Amino acid sequence: MIYVKRIVLDVLKPHQPNGLEFTSAIAEQSPGTLVKLTVIEVDEKTETVVIDIEGQDLRYNEITEAISNMGGTVHSIDEVEVESGQE
């Protein structure tokens, strides 16, 4: 089994929800998840942010669904760390 341990995403998000609400909603997808958001650029209606997510078994589809539900769009996956588990 493969476990996703870290994902770094380039995301376009609206100003609201704010960064704290945005990262909290992402962290809720997996217990024990650490989420860091860095604002790269601010426009009139949107922000370009880099989101660094670390955890034991991240679920990419659930993360992107949470981002989409808050009005965000994933532009790219910039980094990924995976680990193979022993079976």
C-alpha positions in Angstrom: 0.0 0.0 0.0 1.2 3.5 -0.8 0.7 6.3 1.8 0.8 10.0 0.7 2.7 11.8 3.4 3.0 15.3 1.9 1.5 17.3 -0.9 2.3 20.9 -1.9 -0.4 22.5 -4.0 -0.6 25.8 -6.0 -4.2 27.0 -5.4 -6.3 30.0 -6.5 -8.8 30.9 -3.9 -11.3 33.7 -3.2 -10.5 36.1 -0.4 -13.2 34.5 1.7 -13.0 32.1 3.4 -9.8 33.5 4.9 -6.6 31.5 5.3 -7.4 30.1 8.7 -10.9 28.8 7.7 -9.5 27.5 4.4 -6.6 25.5 6.1 -8.9 24.3 8.9 -11.3 22.8 6.4 -8.5 21.0 4.6 -7.1 19.7 7.9 -10.4 18.2 8.8 -10.1 15.7 5.9 -7.5 13.6 7.8 -6.8 13.5 11.6 -3.3 14.6 12.6 -2.8 16.6 9.4 -0.6 19.7 9.4 -1.6 22.4 6.8 0.5 25.5 6.0 -0.8 28.2 3.6 1.5 30.8 2.1 0.0 33.7 0.1 2.0 34.3 -3.1 -0.2 36.9 -4.9 -3.3 38.9 -4.2 -5.7 40.2 -6.8 -8.9 42.1 -6.6 -11.1 39.0 -6.0 -8.6 36.1 -5.5 -5.4 35.0 -3.8 -2.8 32.6 -5.2 -1.6 30.5 -2.4 0.8 27.5 -1.8 -0.7 24.9 0.5 1.7 22.5 2.1 -0.1 19.5 3.6 1.5 16.8 5.7 0.0 13.7 7.3 0.1 9.9 7.7 -2.3 9.0 4.8 -3.5 12.0 2.9 -6.4 11.6 0.5 -5.9 13.8 -2.5 -9.5 13.6 -3.8 -11.0 14.6 -0.4 -8.5 17.5 -0.1 -9.3 18.8 -3.6 -13.0 18.4 -3.0 -12.7 20.5 0.2 -10.8 23.2 -1.8 -13.4 23.2 -4.5 -16.3 23.4 -2.0 -14.7 26.7 -0.7 -14.4 28.2 -4.2 -10.7 27.3 -4.8 -9.0 25.7 -7.8 -5.9 23.6 -7.7 -3.5 24.9 -10.4 -0.8 22.3 -9.9 0.7 19.7 -7.6 4.2 21.1 -6.9 5.6 18.5 -4.6 4.6 15.0 -3.4 6.1 12.6 -0.9 4.8 9.0 -0.7 5.8 6.0 1.4 5.2 2.4 0.6 3.8 0.5 3.6 4.7 -3.1 4.5 2.0 -5.7 3.8 
